[in-house]
Amino acid sequence: MNVGLLSRPAEEVAPELLGSVLTCETPEGTVSIAITETEAYSGTADPASHAYRGRTPRNAVMFGPAGHLYVYRSHGLHWCANVVTGTEGIASAVLIRAGRVIEGEDLARERRGEKVESPRLARGPGNFCQALGVTAEHNGAGLLTGGSVLLSEGEPVPDALVRTGPRVGVSKAHDWQHRFFLAGDPTVSAYRLSPRARPSAGS
């Protein structure tokens, strides 16, 4: 994986991250997850983006440089991981929604629960981070620099397997076709329309 691939708008990078692998090393061990579902979020032009109203201490990592991890807390419960993309100074990031554990499944299951089935270990952005071991301490981590969290290329994904759709669980710009996932993959999360969603203009 190189920074040039990531230095483009989120909606261009998001489908190309499918099949890539996120690895996190912790004192408990190492877990690697192949990405099967992503969502693209832009900056001030995207009403669903954390950066819609500009830079804040919370979202500063989204403004670059590309190749870093933006981690935030969702609903006060779950950590969510985003790969920062685009040009430095312009907010852009890809939310990692789901994946398939390819290394460290025992540790991932220990974190998620012994009864959780393999396809569900990293299904959904909060579960993905829990299985991987990503928390607030990883916010801003370089993904290409050999640190504790690494983004690397995985098995190539045929274009015919890539599907697009509306984003999940957001109330604004929910109908933008910025969700990308592998067709028929059991690890992909189910689509849920936010009860607060309303029609919006966009791409």
N, C-alpha and C positions, 0 to 999 in steps of 0.2 A: 504494500500500500504506500502511495506517495502523496505528498501534500498537493501536488498539481491536480490529482483526481478530485480532491476535496475543495479546491479553491474555485468552486462554481456555485451557482444558486442551488438552494436546498432541493428544489423540485427536480433538478437534473441529477444530483448526487443520490437522492433517496433510492431510486430503483437499482442503481449500480452497487449499493451497499448490500443488496440481497445476496446471500451466499458468503459474504465476508464474515470474519470471525472476531469476536471480542473476547479477550482473555484477561482475567483478573487474578493476580497473585496476592494472597493474604497469608497471615501466619497460620491459618487453618489448612491452607492448601491452595491449589489452582483449579479454576473452572474456566472452560472455554465453551462459547456458545456461537453457533452459526446463525446468522440473522435471517429470519424468514418474513419479517413484516416491518415496515417503516412508515413514517409520516413526515412530510416536509412542512417546515414553518419558516416563513420569511420574517422581515422586520416590520417597519412602520406601515407597510402596505397590506399587512396580514392581520385582520382583527382578532384572530385566534392566537396570535403569537404573544409571548411574554414581552417582546420588545416593541409591541405596537405603539406604546406611548413614549418610547424612547429608552435611553440607557438608565439603569438604576444599579445599585450595588448588587441586587439579586441577579439581574440578567446580564451583567457586564461581560461574562465569558462568551455570550452569544455574539458579541461584536468582534470576535476574532482575537488572534489569528485562527485560521482553519486548522483542523487536526487536533483539537482539544476536546475534552469532555465537559459538557454542561449538565450538571446534576441539580434537580430541584425536587422539592417535596410536594406531592400531590394530595390534596385534601387532608393534609396533616398526618397522613398515614404511610404513604409509599414513596420511595425514591424512584425517580425516572431519569434515564440516561439519554443524552442527545449528543450526536457528533456535530461539532461546529464546522460549518462550511463557508464558502463564499470569500469575499474580499474583506480584509481587516477594516473595521470601522462601520461596516454594514451588517446588521444582525441577520444571521441565517443559521439554521440548525435542523438536523434530522433526528426526530424522536425514534428510538428503537422500541418497537412495540412487542416483538416476539422473536423467539428463536428456538433452536434445537441444541440441547446440551451434547457436546461431542467429546468432552473431557471433564472428569471430576463429577460424574453423575452422583456418586454416593454423597459427596459433600453438598451438592446442590439439593439433593433430596433431604439431607439433614437440615438444611436451612428452610426448606419449603414444607416439609412434613413427610413422614415415612409412607403415608398412604397416597400421596400425590402421584398420579400416573405420569410416565415419562413425557408424553406430549404436552402435559400441562405444567411442567416444571418452570418453563420460561415463557408461558403464554400470557401476554398482557405486560405493559411496561413496568408495573410495580413488581410483578413476579419475576420478570427478567432480571431486574436489579437485585432482588433478594437472592435468586439462585446464583447470580454471578458474584455477589458479595460487594457490590458497589453501594457506597453511601456518600454523605455530604463531604467526607474527607477527600473524595476523588474529584470534586468539582474543580475544573481548570486543569486537570491532569493532561499531559501530552500523550496522545495516543500513538505517536509514531517515533517516540524517542527512547523506547526500551525501558519505560518505567513499570510501575505495578499494573497498569492497565494498557493493553496493546490491541490495536486494530490491525488485522492482517488479511490478506487475500485468502479466500477459501476456494471451494470447488466452483467452477464457472456455472452460471445459471442460464439456461437457454431462454431467449427472449419469449418464446412461446409459453413459458410457465409464469411469466410476470403478469399480474393483474393490477388494475387500478380501481379506486373507489373513493367514496367520501370519507372524511376523517371521523374518528370514533369519539363519542362522548363530549364533543365541544359544542357550545351553543352558538358561537359566531363562526361564519365561514365554514360551517360543518359540511356543506355540500361541495366544497372545492375538491377536485379529484386529485388529492395530494397524498393518498394512502396507497402504498405499494406492497404487494404480498405474493407469495408463491401459491399458485393454483393447487387446490386439493391437499395442501400440507396440513396435517393435523395439529401442528403447533400454532397456527395462525389464530388470532383471537376472533371472537364472534363480533359482528357489526352491531353496535348499539347507538341508536339515535338519542341524543340528549333530550330530555323532556322540555328543556328550555330553548331548544333549537328553533331558529326561524330562517326563512329563505334569505339568501344573501347573493350579492353579485360577486363574480370572481371567475377564476379559471378552474 
